[in-house]
């Protein structure tokens, strides 16, 4: 049987690991395992994701913060007339996992203030022609004209809802200090300890709301963060099956205390979204749940299995954070062949179109993913998670050649204790992983 599942990443992982012949039909094994895994992933979204009450609290906090920013930053008309500095426009954006709907229970509220000198038109009108020929003008909120670096061209970006304020030229630190004082005095927010504020290289204000334990991050002129959020939101809307996988992997990052120099929730989201498109194109899998399978979509369970298989050692694939692209490097059928008939086998060999670009950073220096310089070490963790899941969902006993607690693959903080009390672990999927890791930590301390 040479179905799509025979060519999938998990099938290749099983065969390369010596377990491809453990069952009569790998394809049927994958169908059964992915169906159960998909069910548990969707259940996990409701348990580990943000509750409606907390989302409502975050929404209210965002509106309160915006009102204060508008009040503090707005300059009376008489002062504007007499101002000698350049007039700017201040845009208030919300971005991050809270906006793109992949938030966990402890997601922070991220706000970016973007100042522009002599801005272009910020809001645009769409002309609708009805059946009777009458024309209607509808305001579109959240579109902003942004110039493309080193060119005279500009594009419209679908930003979150924003509004503009005319104010004289103000330094980033002065603006943050003014906002901070009102936030602390009126809303009762507290400055987070050990958080850098208004240093020469820091333009972020880090606070926390003690009433509902919501972190608040306010940044000035980080336009690349807002642009990335807008692009990422479009990608996520086109790949709904990636949401449960992103939630699952974010929980894993927290429980295993993965260092930010190796992988951050933001970069992880980029990897999953990009891989979901790559996976659906390269090796789609039909499902018990519906047929025919929707074009270019993948079940969450199959996506998670494939994602972990692709980034497990052998090697198979890699994410290049500096170039913001997926690099398939498996030599046996996972990637395209070049025009010369050769397989791509090394990172530095860019054959036309073989890289799967995630997104192009606005500026190379503003590439937030580039800080994940130790991302390669996460491959051992991904393999460990994959083996645990396969134990449970396929019933086949596997051996994992590399463990996350090996000296050369250590990515877990030695002094860190898993914060299981904050996440309801009734879900068997996550508790299975936590129990396995917790038993290892306990045995180490004996």
N, C-alpha and C positions, 0 to 999 in steps of 0.2 A: 504494500500500500504506500504510494508515493504522494500523500496529500501535503497540504501546506504545513501541517504540524511536523511532518518528517524533516522539513527544512528550517524549523524554528530554532531560536537560540537555545531554548531549554533542551530540545532534542539533541542538539549538538553538544551541549554541556554534559548530558547524561552519557552519550556515546564516548566522548573524549575522556570522561572520568571512569570509563569501564563499566558503567551500569546501564548501557543502552539495551543489553540483552536480558535484563532482570525481569522484564515483562514481555508477554507475547506481542503486544502492540503498543508502541510508545505513543502513538497518536491517541488511542482511546484512554491511555493513562493521563495524558495531558487534559483531555476533555473533562474527565471526572475530577481531577485535582483542581483545575482552574475554575470549574463551576462552584465548588465548595469554597475556594479561596475568594472568589468574587463575592459570594454571599457574606463571608466574614468581614471583608474589607468594607462593604457598604454598611454593615452594622457598626464597624469601628468608627466610621465617619460621624455617626450620631452620638457615640459615646465620648470620643476624644475631641470632637470638633467644638466650636464655640456654641454655647447654649443660646436660645432666643433672648433670655433675660440679660445675659452678658453682652450680646450684640446690641441690644437696646441701650444698655448702659454706655457702651462705646460710642454709639451714635449720638447720644445726648452729650457725652463729654466732648466729642468733636465739634458739635454745634456751639457749646459753651466756649470752647477754645477759639473758634472762629469769631464769635461775637467780641471776645476780649481783644483779639488781634486787630479786628476792625476798629475798635474803640481806641486802642493804644496807638495804632499806626496812622489813623486818620488825622489829618491836619486841618484845623479850622480854615475856612475860606480866606479870612483876612491875612492869615499867616502865609497861605500859599501865594497870594498876590505879591506879598513883599519878599518872598523867598528868593535868594540869589542862586541857590543850587539848582541843579537839573531836577526836573520833575520826573518821577518814576512811577511805575505801576507795580503794585504788589499783588501777586496771585497766591492764594492759599489752596494748597493741594493736599489731599490725603492719598497715601500710597502705602504699599506693603501688603502683607498677607491678609490683613483685615479688609482691604479694598478688593483684592482679587479673589476673595472667598475661599482661601485655603488656610484660614486661621485656626489655631488651636485655642484651648481654654485660656492660655496665658499670653495670647498675642498682644502686642503693644499697639498703641495708636501712633502712627507716623505722620507727621505734617511737615511739608516743605513750603517755605516762603520764597517765591521767585520774584526778583525785582528786574524790571526792564526800563531802559532809557528810551523815551519816545517810542512806545510800543505801537505795533500795527493794530489793526482792528482785532478785537479779542472775541467778539461774538458775531456770528454770521446768521443770515436769514435764508431759509430754504423756501423756494416758491412752489406751492402745491396748486395744481390746476384741477378743480373738481369736474364732475360730469356736466355741470351746467356752464362750464367755462369760467366760473368765478375763480379768481386768484386769491389764495390765502398765503399769508406770511407766517411762518412758524419759527420761533427762536430756537436755535440749537445751543444748548449750554455745554461748555466743556470743550469747545474747539479753540485751538490757539495756533496762531501762525508762528512757526519756528524756522529760523534760517538754517540752511545747511552749511556746515563749516567749509571754508575755502571756496565757496561759490556764491553767486548772487541769487540762487534759487531758494525757495522756502516751501514748507509743507504744512498741512493742517494736521495737528495731532489730536486724537480724541481723548483729551484729558478728563479727569473727574471734574465735577462741578466746581467752579471757582468764581471769584469776583475780583474786581480791581479797585484799587484805592490810589488817589493822587497824593503824593507826599514828597517833600524835599529829599534830596539825597541823604541817605543815612547809612552809617557803617553797620556791617553785620553784627558786630559785638554790641553796639549800642542798641540795636533793635532787639536782640535776644535778651539783654539785661532788662530793658523796659518791659518786655513781655513776661520774663521770669518773675519779676517783682509782683505783677498783678496776678499771675497764675498762683503764686504762693499765698498772697494775701487774701484773694477773693475766693478761689476754688479750694484752698487748703492743700494744694499739691506740695510735695516735698522733693528737694533735690536729692537725686540718687547719690549715695556715697561712692567714693572712688571713681566718679565719673568726671572725665576731663571736660572743662567748660571754658569756652572763649580763649583757648590758647591760640598760639600762632597758626597751628595746623588744624584746629578744631572749630567747626562752625555749627555744632549741634548742642542743643540744650536737652539734658536727660532728666526727666522728672518721673514721679510716681504718684498715683492717686491712692492714698491709704484707705479711702472709703471702700473702694471696690478692687484694689490691688491691680490697677491698670497702669502699665508703663506708658509714658508719653515722651516721644522724641520729636523735637522741633529743630529743623535744619533750614539754613538760609542759602539760597542760590545753588542748590544741588540739582540743577535741571536734569542731569542725566538720570537721577533716581526717578523723577516723575516721568520722563520719556520712556524709561525701561518699564515702569509700571504700566503705562498705557499700551505699549507693545505686548507685554506679557499678558495683559488682560484679554487682548484680542486672541492670542494664541490659546489661552485657557478656554475661552468661549467656544473655540473650534475643536476642543479636545476634552470633553466632559469626563471621559473615562479616566483621565489622568488625575482627577481630583482625589479619589480614594487612595491612590498610590502615593500621592504627595503627602496626604495626611498621615498615612502609615509611616512613611520614611521620616517625616518630621518628628513623630513620636519616637522612632528609633534613634534619631540623632540626640534627642534629649535624654533618653534612658541610657545610652551608651556614652554620653558625654563626649561626643566627637568634637575635636578642637576646631575653632573657626578657621585656622590656617589650613585645615584639610577640606572642610566642607561646611557651608553655611546653608540655612534653610532657603535663602534666595537662590543660590547657585543650584541647590538640589532641585528646586522647582523648575529652573531652566533646563536641567538635564532631563527630568522626567517628561516635560512637555515636548522637547525636541526628540527624545527617544520614542515617544508615542507615535509621532509622525513617521519616524524612521522604521519602527517596528511594523506599523500598519502597511507600509509600502513594501517592505522587504519580505515579511513572512506573516501574513494575516492567518488567523485561525478561526475556523467555523465553530459554532457553539451549539450546545444542546438547547439553549434558550430561544433562539430565533434563527430562521434561515429564510432567505440568504442573509449573510452577515452584512450590515451596513458598510458601504464602501469607506475605506480609510478610517475605520474605527476598530478598536481592540478592547476586549473585555478587561476590566481592572485586574482580575486574577492573572490572566495571561500576560498582561502588561507588566505586572510586578515580577512574575517568574522570568520573563524575558529580560527585563531591566537588570535584575540581579545576575542572571546568567551572562549577559553581555559584558558587565563590568567586573566579573570574577576573573581571577588569574587563569592563564593558559598560554598566551594572552588572547583576548577577544576584542575588546574595544576600549576606548579611552575618551575622556573629556579634556579638551585643551582649554583651560580657563583664560589664557592670554589671548587666544584667537576666537574664543566663544564658539566653539564648534565641537561636534562629535566626530571622533576619528575611528572608524572601523579598522581593525588590524588583524582580524582572524584570517588565517591563510586558507581555510577550507570551506569556501562556499557562502560565507556570510556577506561578503562585500562584492561589489562589482569587479569584473576583470577590466584591466586597462586595455587600451587599443592594441597593445602588443601581446595581450593574452596573459599578462602577469597579474597576480593578486597584490593588492596593497599590503605591505608587511612591515612598514616602519612609519613612525610618526612624521618624519621630516619629508616624506615623499608625497607631494601634493599633486595628484593627477586630476585634471579638470573635473570639478564638480564632485569629487569623491568625499570631500568634507561636508558634513551636515551642519550648516551655519545655524546657530541659535538666534543670535541677533548681533547687529553691528554696533559696538559702543559708540556713543556720540564723540567721545575723545578717548584715545588710548589711555591717557592718564586717569580717566574717570571710570575705567573698567573695574567694577566692584568685585567681579569674579577672579580677577588676576591675583588677589591676595591669597587664594587657596593654593598655595605652592606645594602643599603636601597631600594633594587630593589623591595621588596614586596609592597611598597607603590605605585608603578606604576600600580598596578592592578586596582585601582579606576579610574585612568586616562584611562586605556584601556576600562573599562566598559563605561565610559562617551563617548568616541569616538564611541564605538559600538552602543550605543543607538542613537546617532546623525545620524549615517549612516543608521540604521534601519528605523528611522523616514523618511528619504528621499527615500530610495530604496524599502521599502515595503509598505509604506503608512499606517502602523499601528502605533498608538500612544502608546509609551512606557513611563514608569516612571523609572527613574534611582534612586535607593535607596541611592546611595552615590555620592556626587558631589566632584569635585576636589578642590573646594574652602572651603570645610569643614575644621574645625580646625585640625581634626585628620588625614586628608588626603591631607594636603597642600603640593603640589610639585611645585607650580608656584612661581617664585620670585615676591614678593610684589611690588618691585620698577621697575620691568622689563616692558618694552613696546614692544609689538610685532613688529618685524622688517618686516612688510609686504611690505615695499617699495623695498626690495631686491628680492622678489620672485613674478613673474607675477602670479596673482591669478585669471586669466580669467577662469581657470578650476573650474567648479562648485563644485567639490568634496572638494578641499582644502578651497575654499572660504566659503563653508558651515560651516566648522569647525571653521574657523577664525572668521566668523561673530558671531557665537554662543558664542564663548569665549570672543570676543571683547565687545559684548553687556553686558555680565556679569561683565567685568572689568569696563565698563562705569557706570553701575548701582551701583557698589561698591563705586565709587568715588563721587557719588552725596550726 
